[in-house]
Amino acid sequence: MREETLWIIDDDMVSQFAIKYKIGQSYPNNRVSTFYSVQEALDALKSCMDGKMEFPQKVLLDLGLPVLTGWHFLVELEKFRGSIAPFEIYIVSAFSNSTDRQRAKNHSLVKGYFEKPLNNIAVDKIFMSRTNE
């Protein structure tokens, strides 16, 4: 399996650690970068566009972030559509909200929606690039 760059955008340090640990158990050769805010991730995205960083292949995005939410990240990302390398976005949320789940399912940039904590099946779905329900 090829090495991929993965971003985790989540303001909870424990969640970040748990996700990194779960990924590392089955997919240890991936490069994982963590961001505590949407603004940090958007700044990193601009660095990617400037050639200073590598674009991620996958992004795990929490929706319930302070100040700018995960939805804000998706809105900003749509502005760059066509001018950046495409990557897969997976919502990873601690709260099972049917409205958010449906909105994510219908969003053109979102490949899947998972509840925290991630289990091995969810991690496999993310790395096998299957369409997730």
C-alpha positions in Angstrom: 0.0 0.0 0.0 1.4 3.4 -0.9 2.2 6.0 1.7 -0.3 8.9 1.9 -0.4 12.2 3.6 -3.4 12.6 6.0 -4.6 15.7 7.8 -6.7 15.6 11.0 -8.6 18.8 11.7 -9.9 18.5 15.3 -9.6 20.8 18.3 -9.6 17.9 20.8 -6.1 16.6 21.5 -7.4 13.3 22.8 -9.4 12.7 19.6 -6.4 13.6 17.5 -4.2 11.1 19.5 -6.9 8.4 19.3 -7.3 8.8 15.6 -3.5 8.8 14.9 -3.1 5.8 17.1 -5.9 3.8 15.4 -4.4 4.7 11.9 -0.9 3.8 13.1 -2.0 0.3 14.1 -3.1 -0.7 10.6 -1.5 1.9 8.3 1.8 2.9 10.0 3.6 4.3 6.9 1.3 7.3 6.4 2.3 10.9 7.2 -0.2 12.4 9.6 -0.5 16.2 10.3 -2.8 17.6 12.9 -4.5 20.9 13.1 -6.4 22.3 16.0 -8.4 24.9 14.0 -9.8 25.4 10.6 -7.7 28.5 10.2 -4.5 26.4 10.8 -5.6 24.0 8.1 -6.5 26.8 5.6 -3.1 28.3 6.2 -1.5 24.9 5.5 -3.6 24.6 2.4 -2.2 27.9 1.2 1.3 26.6 1.9 0.5 23.6 -0.3 -0.7 25.9 -3.1 2.6 27.8 -2.8 4.6 24.5 -3.1 5.9 24.7 0.5 4.0 21.6 1.7 2.5 18.5 0.1 -1.3 18.4 -0.4 -3.0 15.7 1.7 -4.6 12.7 0.0 -7.1 12.5 2.9 -8.6 14.9 5.4 -10.4 13.8 8.6 -12.6 16.8 9.6 -14.4 17.4 12.8 -17.5 19.6 12.4 -17.7 20.9 15.9 -14.8 23.3 16.0 -14.8 26.7 17.7 -14.8 29.9 15.7 -14.7 28.4 12.2 -16.5 25.0 12.0 -15.8 22.1 9.7 -18.6 23.5 7.5 -16.6 26.7 7.2 -13.6 24.7 6.0 -15.7 23.1 3.3 -17.1 26.5 2.2 -13.5 27.9 1.9 -12.3 24.7 0.1 -15.0 25.1 -2.6 -13.4 28.5 -3.5 -10.2 26.6 -4.4 -11.9 23.9 -6.5 -10.1 23.3 -9.7 -6.9 25.1 -8.5 -5.8 22.5 -6.0 -5.0 18.8 -6.0 -8.2 16.9 -5.1 -8.3 15.0 -1.8 -10.8 12.9 0.0 -12.6 14.4 3.0 -14.2 12.4 5.7 -16.3 13.9 8.5 -15.4 12.4 11.9 -17.8 13.6 14.6 -18.5 12.8 18.2 -22.1 13.7 17.9 -24.5 11.7 15.8 -26.6 14.4 14.3 -28.9 13.3 11.5 -29.0 16.8 10.0 -25.2 16.9 9.8 -25.0 13.4 8.6 -27.4 14.1 5.7 -25.8 17.4 4.9 -22.4 15.6 4.7 -23.8 12.8 2.6 -25.1 15.3 0.1 -22.0 17.5 0.1 -19.9 17.0 -3.1 -16.6 17.3 -1.3 -17.4 14.8 1.5 -16.6 11.2 0.8 -17.8 9.7 4.1 -19.1 10.3 7.6 -17.9 8.5 10.7 -18.6 8.7 14.4 -15.9 9.0 17.0 -14.1 7.1 18.2 -13.0 5.5 14.9 -13.0 1.8 14.9 -10.9 -0.5 12.7 -13.7 -0.9 10.1 -14.0 2.9 9.7 -10.2 3.2 9.3 -10.2 0.4 6.7 -13.0 2.2 4.8 -11.1 5.4 4.8 -7.9 3.8 3.5 -9.6 1.5 1.0 -11.3 4.6 -0.5 -14.7 3.0 -0.7 -17.8 5.2 -0.7 -18.9 5.3 2.9 -22.5 5.6 4.2 
